[in-house]
Amino acid sequence: MALAHTAVGAVLFRDELQAIGRDGVAGAVPYRGPQATAFWFLVPSPLLWILGRLLSAAEQAGDQEALRSASRLGLASALLAALCLPISGFWAWVAISLRGLRDARRMPS
């Protein structure tokens, strides 16, 4: 999901990313506008990678509570995000969170 998010952002916001680069990167992102949208779309990508890695490690370690807690919070956040922005990739987050809950239920206690 992290790689897909980065790839989609790089394609959708190519012009905005080029503008940030032309402006020298440091201080090139305003609080509002197209460059800000591009920035905030791409900032979560490394966090998604880290979260995926941590959830994978919890699953491998048999940490049912970590997987269940993260998946519950992820599901609640994803549903709210999808409600606010229904035409989006947030539905993939819903599916991933549901899978995490299913996998946590299947773990031995």
Secondary structure, DSSP 8 states (H G I E B T S, - for coil): -HHHHHHHHHHHTHHHHHHHHHTTSTT---SSSHHHHHHHHHTHHHHHHHHHHHHHHHHHTT-HHHHHHHHHHHHHHHHHHHHH-SSSTHHHHHHHHHHHHHHHHHS--
